[in-house]
């Protein structure tokens, strides 16, 4: 059983590294196999995430099938 200190450290790690949080706590279900898989962002999505963490408002001009919504 994790201690309160362990939980606080885990929360800090998740807050500091959103990639770690996604990989550890946000699995998605694969459409074909129906199995849980790690949530992986495409490069364009990572860029939007990076920029949105730097600015309060982010405007994205994008083609329809870029994979960002």
C-alpha positions in Angstrom: 0.0 0.0 0.0 1.5 3.4 -1.0 2.1 5.9 1.7 0.8 9.4 1.6 4.3 10.6 0.7 4.4 8.1 -2.2 1.1 9.5 -3.5 2.3 13.1 -3.2 5.4 12.2 -5.2 3.4 10.5 -7.9 1.1 13.5 -8.1 4.0 15.8 -8.5 5.6 13.6 -11.2 2.3 13.6 -13.1 1.9 17.3 -12.8 5.5 17.9 -14.0 5.4 15.4 -16.9 2.1 15.2 -18.8 3.6 12.5 -21.0 4.2 10.3 -18.0 0.6 10.9 -16.8 -0.8 9.9 -20.2 1.3 6.8 -20.4 0.6 5.7 -16.9 -3.1 6.7 -16.3 -4.8 7.2 -19.7 -4.9 4.0 -21.6 -7.2 3.8 -24.6 -9.0 0.9 -26.2 -7.7 -0.2 -29.6 -10.6 -0.2 -32.1 -9.6 -3.5 -33.7 -8.3 -5.7 -30.9 -10.5 -4.2 -28.1 -7.4 -4.2 -25.9 -6.1 -1.4 -23.7 -3.0 0.3 -25.2 -0.8 3.2 -24.2 -2.1 6.6 -25.2 0.4 8.0 -27.7 0.2 11.4 -29.3 1.2 12.1 -32.8 4.0 14.8 -33.4 1.5 17.5 -34.3 -0.6 16.7 -31.2 2.6 16.9 -29.0 3.4 20.3 -30.5 -0.1 21.6 -29.8 0.2 20.3 -26.2 3.6 21.9 -25.8 2.4 25.3 -27.1 -0.8 25.2 -25.0 1.2 24.7 -21.9 3.2 27.9 -22.7 0.3 30.2 -23.5 -3.2 30.8 -22.2 -4.8 30.9 -25.7 -3.7 28.8 -28.7 -5.2 29.2 -32.2 -4.6 26.2 -34.5 -5.1 26.4 -38.2 -5.0 22.8 -39.5 -6.1 20.5 -42.2 -9.0 18.2 -41.4 -7.1 14.9 -40.9 -4.1 16.1 -38.9 -5.2 14.2 -35.8 -5.7 17.2 -33.6 -9.2 18.1 -32.3 
